[in-house]
Amino acid sequence: MRCPECNHNQKYKDGTRCKQCRYQFVFRKKEDQISDFTLRQIIKRLSDNGQYAFTATQLALEICRFWRKKTLGPIGCSVIALVVSVIGGLIVFDDWSWFGGLLCFAALLPLAIWLGRGGKGKLSFHKARDTINRYHQAHPISELADGAAFRQQAPLEDFQDPHYAPERILVVERDDLVDMLIRNRFHLTAKAAVVSRTGYPARVFAVCREFLRNHPGTPVQVIHDASAQGFALTTQLASDAQWQFARQRLVDLGISRTALENHSALPWLPPDQSRRDGAFGGNATERLRSGCRVPVDYVGPKPMLNLLGAAVVAGTLLLAPEILNASGAEIEIDYG
């Protein structure tokens, strides 16, 4: 085990506390498929060394991408099938021939490809969320946006600044997205007052209502997941009495159905009430029909801020190139 605090290496038999700095280890790599050191590296990379706040969804997806990178794909499984067929041919066929090896390989290859594709496509989202919860209980993650940062105290100092004049109101689906965007100063860079569909933060929501009354031409832009519920969000807000003041100004930025086209590696999360695995990629129509969704925070905070900044100006949320969804190639491996 490698300590994320002091880099000290120690064996499992030496206990779950670092002998050097007394750090409490949370994970056993063989059982949890991740180590404390690796998770800390993922957090540092995702937050750009503490510069950005992120949601639990963003962190969970980074963990899933790390697991995916460690999984053998179709090519890796095919190589194993080739080795097994050679060994099997030598054992089964007394008089070895190329025909025997090819016969074994032909029998194993379809299974190898199927297993490889299944492993690479698997997205263990709930397992990743459980991993985050376990670590966060032992070692609170300061960069984690939890949707409670502004329950008691709203970020109203910017609204009181005479030089701050929001040009738009941005509505998101979840409270933790509000925290992530505000903590990353998106409301200043994009000149947008950010609130959730539930009216969080309450004081900012009240200010938005008054602001729209005085500036009725201000657009109220809505971003949401690619899901049946997300596609209906703007319509639901228009019929919600709480949002009656914004009914005529609502603009749906996406994620839209058409934006899902030509993106083969998008992460599809399972329904919230389900404990089944999600998937990387797949037919968008079938995924939506099964209740899966692509979260709006499917990329890290830095690329997401760039995408949203472009979306509020262009009027539509475009999905990032798949290179931005790649697993952490810069994660330093913990061999302990």
C-alpha positions as CSV (number, residue, x, y, z in Angstrom):
1,M,0.0,0.0,0.0
2,R,1.3,3.4,-0.9
3,C,0.4,6.3,1.4
4,P,-1.1,9.3,-0.5
5,E,0.1,11.6,2.2
6,C,3.8,10.7,2.6
7,N,4.4,8.2,-0.3
8,H,5.5,5.6,2.2
9,N,5.1,2.0,1.0
10,Q,4.0,-0.7,3.4
11,K,2.5,-4.2,3.2
12,Y,-1.0,-5.1,4.1
13,K,0.2,-7.2,7.1
14,D,1.6,-4.1,8.7
15,G,-1.9,-2.7,9.3
16,T,-4.3,-0.1,7.8
17,R,-2.5,2.9,9.3
18,C,0.6,4.3,7.7
19,K,3.6,3.5,9.9
20,Q,5.2,6.8,9.0
21,C,2.4,9.5,9.1
22,R,-0.5,7.5,10.6
23,Y,-2.8,8.0,7.6
24,Q,-5.8,5.6,7.8
25,F,-6.1,3.5,4.7
26,V,-9.6,2.9,3.4
27,F,-9.2,0.5,0.5
28,R,-7.6,-2.9,-0.2
29,K,-6.6,-2.8,-3.8
30,K,-7.3,-6.5,-4.5
31,E,-10.8,-6.3,-3.0
32,D,-11.9,-2.7,-4.1
33,Q,-10.0,-2.5,-7.4
34,I,-8.6,0.8,-6.3
35,S,-6.2,2.1,-3.7
36,D,-6.2,5.2,-1.6
37,F,-3.2,6.5,-3.5
38,T,-4.9,6.1,-6.9
39,L,-8.1,7.7,-5.8
40,R,-6.2,10.7,-4.4
41,Q,-4.4,11.0,-7.8
42,I,-7.7,10.9,-9.6
43,I,-9.0,13.7,-7.3
44,K,-6.0,15.8,-7.9
45,R,-6.2,15.4,-11.7
46,L,-10.0,16.1,-11.7
47,S,-9.7,19.2,-9.6
48,D,-6.5,20.4,-11.3
49,N,-4.6,20.2,-8.0
50,G,-7.5,21.7,-6.0
51,Q,-8.4,24.6,-8.3
52,Y,-11.8,23.2,-9.3
53,A,-14.8,21.8,-7.4
54,F,-16.5,18.8,-8.9
55,T,-19.7,16.7,-8.4
56,A,-19.9,13.2,-7.1
57,T,-21.0,12.1,-10.6
58,Q,-17.9,13.6,-12.2
59,L,-15.6,11.8,-9.7
60,A,-17.5,8.5,-10.0
61,L,-17.2,8.6,-13.8
62,E,-13.5,9.2,-13.5
63,I,-13.2,6.2,-11.3
64,C,-15.2,4.1,-13.8
65,R,-12.9,5.3,-16.7
66,F,-9.9,4.2,-14.6
67,W,-11.5,0.8,-14.1
68,R,-12.3,0.6,-17.8
69,K,-8.7,1.4,-18.7
70,K,-7.5,-1.5,-16.6
71,T,-10.0,-3.9,-18.2
72,L,-8.9,-6.1,-21.1
73,G,-10.6,-5.2,-24.3
74,P,-11.4,-7.4,-27.4
75,I,-7.7,-7.3,-28.5
76,G,-6.3,-8.3,-25.1
77,C,-8.8,-11.1,-24.8
78,S,-8.0,-12.3,-28.3
79,V,-4.3,-12.5,-27.5
80,I,-5.2,-14.6,-24.4
81,A,-7.4,-16.8,-26.6
82,L,-4.5,-17.3,-29.0
83,V,-2.1,-18.3,-26.1
84,V,-4.7,-20.7,-24.7
85,S,-5.4,-22.3,-28.1
86,V,-1.7,-22.9,-28.6
87,I,-1.3,-24.5,-25.1
88,G,-4.6,-26.4,-25.6
89,G,-3.6,-27.7,-29.0
90,L,-0.3,-29.0,-27.6
91,I,-2.1,-30.8,-24.8
92,V,-5.2,-32.1,-26.7
93,F,-3.6,-33.0,-30.0
94,D,-0.9,-35.7,-29.8
95,D,0.4,-35.0,-33.2
96,W,0.4,-31.1,-33.2
97,S,-0.6,-29.3,-36.3
98,W,-1.5,-25.8,-37.3
99,F,-5.0,-27.2,-38.0
100,G,-5.4,-28.1,-34.3
101,G,-4.3,-24.6,-33.1
102,L,-6.6,-22.9,-35.6
103,L,-9.5,-25.0,-34.5
104,C,-9.0,-24.1,-30.8
105,F,-8.5,-20.4,-31.7
106,A,-11.6,-20.3,-33.9
107,A,-13.6,-21.8,-31.0
108,L,-12.3,-19.3,-28.4
109,L,-12.1,-16.1,-30.5
110,P,-15.9,-15.2,-30.5
111,L,-16.0,-15.8,-26.7
112,A,-12.9,-13.6,-26.2
113,I,-14.3,-10.8,-28.3
114,W,-17.7,-10.9,-26.5
115,L,-16.0,-10.9,-23.1
116,G,-13.7,-8.0,-24.1
117,R,-16.5,-5.9,-25.4
118,G,-18.6,-6.6,-22.3
119,G,-15.8,-5.6,-19.9
120,K,-14.9,-2.4,-21.7
121,G,-18.5,-1.4,-22.0
122,K,-19.3,-1.9,-18.3
123,L,-19.9,1.2,-16.2
124,S,-20.1,0.3,-12.4
125,F,-21.5,3.7,-11.4
126,H,-23.1,2.7,-8.1
127,K,-19.9,0.8,-7.1
128,A,-17.9,4.0,-7.8
129,R,-20.4,6.1,-5.8
130,D,-20.0,3.7,-2.8
131,T,-16.3,4.0,-3.2
132,I,-16.5,7.8,-2.9
133,N,-18.8,7.6,0.1
134,R,-16.5,5.3,2.0
135,Y,-13.5,7.5,1.3
136,H,-15.3,10.8,2.0
137,Q,-16.5,9.5,5.4
138,A,-12.9,8.8,6.4
139,H,-11.2,11.7,4.6
140,P,-13.6,14.5,3.6
141,I,-13.0,15.6,0.0
142,S,-13.0,19.4,0.1
143,E,-13.4,19.8,-3.6
144,L,-16.6,17.7,-3.7
145,A,-19.8,19.8,-4.4
146,D,-22.6,18.2,-2.4
147,G,-25.6,20.6,-3.0
148,A,-25.6,22.0,0.5
149,A,-22.9,24.7,0.4
150,F,-25.5,27.5,0.2
151,R,-28.3,26.1,2.3
152,Q,-27.6,28.5,5.1
153,Q,-25.7,31.3,3.4
154,A,-26.3,32.2,-0.3
155,P,-23.6,33.8,-2.5
156,L,-25.3,37.2,-2.6
157,E,-22.3,39.4,-2.5
158,D,-22.0,39.3,-6.2
159,F,-25.5,40.5,-6.7
160,Q,-24.8,43.4,-4.4
161,D,-21.8,44.4,-6.5
162,P,-22.8,47.4,-8.7
163,H,-20.5,46.1,-11.5
164,Y,-22.2,42.7,-11.5
165,A,-25.2,42.5,-13.9
166,P,-26.2,39.0,-14.9
167,E,-27.2,38.7,-18.5
168,R,-29.0,35.4,-18.1
169,I,-30.5,33.0,-15.5
170,L,-29.2,29.4,-15.8
171,V,-31.4,26.6,-14.4
172,V,-29.8,23.1,-13.7
173,E,-31.4,19.9,-12.6
174,R,-29.5,19.2,-9.4
175,D,-28.4,21.2,-6.4
176,D,-24.9,19.9,-6.5
177,L,-24.5,21.3,-10.0
178,V,-25.3,24.7,-8.6
179,D,-22.6,24.3,-6.0
180,M,-20.0,23.1,-8.5
181,L,-20.7,26.0,-11.0
182,I,-20.8,28.8,-8.3
183,R,-17.7,27.5,-6.5
184,N,-15.9,27.5,-9.9
185,R,-17.0,31.1,-10.4
186,F,-19.0,30.2,-13.5
187,H,-21.7,32.7,-12.5
188,L,-19.1,35.5,-12.9
189,T,-17.4,34.4,-16.0
190,A,-20.6,33.7,-17.9
191,K,-22.6,36.5,-16.2
192,A,-25.3,34.0,-15.2
193,A,-27.3,33.7,-12.0
194,V,-27.3,29.9,-11.4
195,V,-30.2,28.1,-9.6
196,S,-31.6,24.6,-9.6
197,R,-35.0,23.4,-10.7
198,T,-36.0,23.2,-7.0
199,G,-35.2,26.9,-6.4
200,Y,-31.8,26.4,-4.7
201,P,-30.3,28.5,-3.4
202,A,-33.5,30.0,-2.0
203,R,-32.2,33.6,-1.6
204,V,-30.7,33.6,-5.1
205,F,-33.9,32.3,-6.5
206,A,-35.8,35.2,-4.9
207,V,-33.3,37.7,-6.3
208,C,-33.8,36.1,-9.8
209,R,-37.5,36.5,-9.6
210,E,-37.1,40.2,-8.7
211,F,-34.4,40.7,-11.3
212,L,-36.6,39.2,-14.1
213,R,-39.5,41.4,-13.0
214,N,-37.3,44.5,-13.5
215,H,-35.5,43.1,-16.6
216,P,-38.2,41.0,-18.4
217,G,-36.0,40.4,-21.5
218,T,-33.5,38.3,-19.5
219,P,-33.3,34.8,-20.9
220,V,-33.8,31.8,-18.5
221,Q,-31.7,29.0,-20.0
222,V,-32.2,25.4,-19.0
223,I,-29.6,22.6,-19.1
224,H,-30.3,19.0,-18.2
225,D,-29.3,15.4,-18.6
226,A,-30.0,13.4,-21.8
227,S,-32.9,11.5,-20.3
228,A,-36.7,11.3,-20.6
229,Q,-37.0,13.5,-17.5
230,G,-34.4,15.9,-18.7
231,F,-36.0,16.4,-22.1
232,A,-39.3,17.3,-20.4
233,L,-37.7,19.7,-17.8
234,T,-38.4,22.9,-19.7
235,T,-42.1,22.0,-20.2
236,Q,-42.4,21.0,-16.5
237,L,-40.9,24.3,-15.4
238,A,-43.3,26.2,-17.7
239,S,-46.3,24.6,-15.9
240,D,-44.8,24.9,-12.4
241,A,-46.4,27.7,-10.3
242,Q,-43.0,28.3,-8.6
243,W,-41.6,29.2,-12.1
244,Q,-44.5,31.1,-13.4
245,F,-42.4,34.3,-13.4
246,A,-40.0,32.8,-16.0
247,R,-42.6,30.9,-18.1
248,Q,-42.2,33.1,-21.2
249,R,-38.4,33.3,-21.1
250,L,-37.4,29.6,-20.8
251,V,-34.9,28.4,-23.3
252,D,-33.8,24.7,-23.5
253,L,-30.0,24.5,-24.1
254,G,-29.8,20.6,-24.0
255,I,-28.5,18.0,-23.8
256,S,-30.7,17.4,-26.8
257,R,-31.5,14.1,-28.5
258,T,-29.7,15.1,-31.7
259,A,-26.5,15.9,-29.7
260,L,-26.2,12.2,-28.8
261,E,-25.6,11.2,-32.4
262,N,-22.0,10.1,-33.4
263,H,-20.8,9.9,-29.8
264,S,-20.1,6.2,-29.3
265,A,-18.4,6.3,-25.9
266,L,-20.8,8.4,-23.9
267,P,-21.4,7.2,-20.3
268,W,-25.0,6.0,-19.7
269,L,-25.9,5.9,-16.1
270,P,-28.6,3.5,-14.8
271,P,-31.9,4.7,-13.3
272,D,-31.4,6.2,-9.9
273,Q,-33.5,3.5,-8.2
274,S,-31.6,0.8,-9.9
275,R,-28.4,-0.9,-8.7
276,R,-27.5,-2.4,-12.1
277,D,-24.5,-1.3,-14.0
278,G,-24.5,1.4,-16.6
279,A,-22.6,1.3,-19.9
280,F,-20.1,3.1,-22.0
281,G,-21.7,3.7,-25.4
282,G,-24.6,1.9,-27.1
283,N,-27.6,2.8,-29.1
284,A,-29.0,6.1,-27.7
285,T,-32.6,5.3,-28.4
286,E,-32.4,1.9,-26.6
287,R,-30.5,3.4,-23.7
288,L,-33.1,6.1,-23.2
289,R,-35.9,3.6,-23.5
290,S,-34.4,1.5,-20.7
291,G,-34.3,4.6,-18.4
292,C,-30.6,5.3,-18.7
293,R,-29.3,8.9,-18.9
294,V,-26.2,10.8,-20.0
295,P,-25.5,13.3,-17.1
296,V,-24.8,16.9,-18.1
297,D,-21.7,16.6,-15.9
298,Y,-20.3,13.7,-17.8
299,V,-16.9,15.4,-18.3
300,G,-14.7,17.0,-15.6
301,P,-15.3,20.5,-14.3
302,K,-12.8,22.4,-16.5
303,P,-14.1,21.1,-19.9
304,M,-17.7,21.4,-18.6
305,L,-17.2,25.0,-17.7
306,N,-15.9,25.6,-21.2
307,L,-18.8,23.8,-22.8
308,L,-21.4,25.6,-20.8
309,G,-19.7,29.0,-21.4
310,A,-20.1,28.3,-25.1
311,A,-23.6,27.0,-24.7
312,V,-25.1,30.0,-23.0
313,V,-23.7,32.2,-25.9
314,A,-24.5,29.9,-28.8
315,G,-27.9,28.7,-27.4
316,T,-27.2,25.0,-27.5
317,L,-25.0,22.6,-25.5
318,L,-22.7,20.6,-27.7
319,L,-21.0,17.5,-26.4
320,A,-17.3,17.3,-26.0
321,P,-15.0,15.3,-28.3
322,E,-14.4,11.8,-26.9
323,I,-10.8,12.7,-26.2
324,L,-12.0,14.7,-23.2
325,N,-13.7,11.6,-21.9
326,A,-10.6,9.5,-21.8
327,S,-9.5,7.8,-18.6
328,G,-6.7,9.3,-16.5
329,A,-3.6,8.5,-18.5
330,E,-1.7,10.7,-16.1
331,I,-2.7,8.7,-13.0
332,E,0.4,7.4,-11.3
333,I,0.1,3.7,-10.7
334,D,0.1,2.4,-7.1
335,Y,1.8,-1.0,-7.3
336,G,1.3,-1.7,-3.6
